[in-house]
Amino acid sequence: MRRYTDRTVMITGAGQGLGRAMALRFAAEGARLALCDVNETSVQETAARCGDGGIRPDGDVRTSVVDVADAPQVDAWVAGTLETFGRVDVLVNNAGVIRDNRLERMTDDEWDAVVDVSLRGMFHCCRAAFPHMKAQGYGRILSFSSMSWRGNFGQVNYAAAKAGVVGMARTIALEGAPHGVTSNAIAPGLIDTPMLASMNAAGRAKLAARVPLGHIGDPTDIAEAAAYLCSEAAGYVTGVVLDVDGGIGIGGAPR
Ligand SMILES: NC(=O)c1ccc[n+]([C@@H]2O[C@H](COP(=O)([O-])OP(=O)(O)OC[C@H]3O[C@@H](n4cnc5c(N)ncnc54)[C@H](O)[C@@H]3O)[C@@H](O)[C@H]2O)c1
């Protein structure tokens, strides 16, 4: 399928993991891409690989070094994307970091790092892109929550930020609805990315054993869901949180 021909897709945190997998998937469906990350080398590597999907990595992909926690950098990224491609159809708020700690040991820096990227970053990107989507009467905003949004031991910062993502996504769904702009969230479970690899191995194994489908997810599982939620076909879907988690969100007895 090439559902994204003549569509411009912006993805934050596109240098690795889920951001890279989604970039490759949108590229394979013909999108023009505006990719950003704090890591210049990795986002350029993602862009180079997008050529394998059949688009021109030198003409159809724009890479930028952007810290989503910094509003002027985000504003410049959106303005530059509009200058290059003329429109913004899809915004994927994917950038995120973890700094796990128990409540009583959590530092202000750990709190700020997580909330600034996932929550403030999403706010900056939505605020900058929304007026253009509204003016053109079409837009798709997809934001990354986590299965942790319902609460997760050792993640007060991350759970709070990811619950905030849900609240913001649903509110933007209401504000965007009269203008053809949808806003949804994906709540991934355990997906095989560098972020998951950075987690405590014992904790990761314990969690993985609880996945009803019996294995951790692949980034392409997320890219598949994103490619649907950001397509024209999903025009009547807004304000949802889609669990892509092998069923771990259901809870229940360990396998
Ligand atoms: N992998 C999982 O199991 C999992 C589970 C639940 C939720 N998520 C969420 O999915 C999203 C992607 O996760 P991932 O596993 O691919 O993570 P990852 O750590 O592998 O990749 C995240 C990317 O974001 C970039 N980034 C970090 N801070 C940034 C900033 N301030 N501005 C711009 N880019 C920044 C990083 O450089 C990196 O390239 C995150 O929001 C994460 O919280 C992941």
The ligand as a Gaussian input file, in Angstrom:
#p B3LYP/6-31G(d) Opt

LIG

0 1
 N       10.222000       0.296000      23.627000
 C        9.219000       0.092000      24.464000
 O        9.053000      -1.019000      24.993000
 C        8.249000       1.209000      24.802000
 C        7.184000       0.902000      25.645000
 C        6.270000       1.889000      25.969000
 C        6.406000       3.167000      25.441000
 N        7.453000       3.460000      24.623000
 C        7.548000       4.834000      24.117000
 O        7.742000       4.825000      22.720000
 C        8.565000       5.930000      22.317000
 C        9.776000       5.419000      21.560000
 O       10.483000       4.514000      22.388000
 P       11.782000       3.692000      21.912000
 O       11.715000       2.402000      22.623000
 O       11.902000       3.730000      20.437000
 O       12.928000       4.594000      22.596000
 P       14.464000       4.767000      22.222000
 O       15.160000       5.256000      23.448000
 O       14.983000       3.532000      21.580000
 O       14.427000       5.940000      21.135000
 C       13.990000       7.235000      21.499000
 C       14.575000       8.264000      20.539000
 O       14.162000       9.559000      21.030000
 C       15.277000      10.437000      20.946000
 N       15.126000      11.525000      21.909000
 C       15.329000      11.476000      23.251000
 N       15.143000      12.693000      23.786000
 C       14.803000      13.523000      22.772000
 C       14.497000      14.905000      22.706000
 N       14.532000      15.689000      23.807000
 N       14.191000      15.440000      21.505000
 C       14.192000      14.654000      20.385000
 N       14.498000      13.348000      20.384000
 C       14.793000      12.785000      21.574000
 C       16.474000       9.542000      21.258000
 O       17.700000      10.125000      20.832000
 C       16.106000       8.266000      20.502000
 O       16.562000       8.293000      19.181000
 C        8.917000       6.660000      23.618000
 O        8.027000       7.731000      23.821000
 C        8.724000       5.603000      24.690000
 O        8.459000       6.160000      25.942000
 C        8.381000       2.504000      24.301000

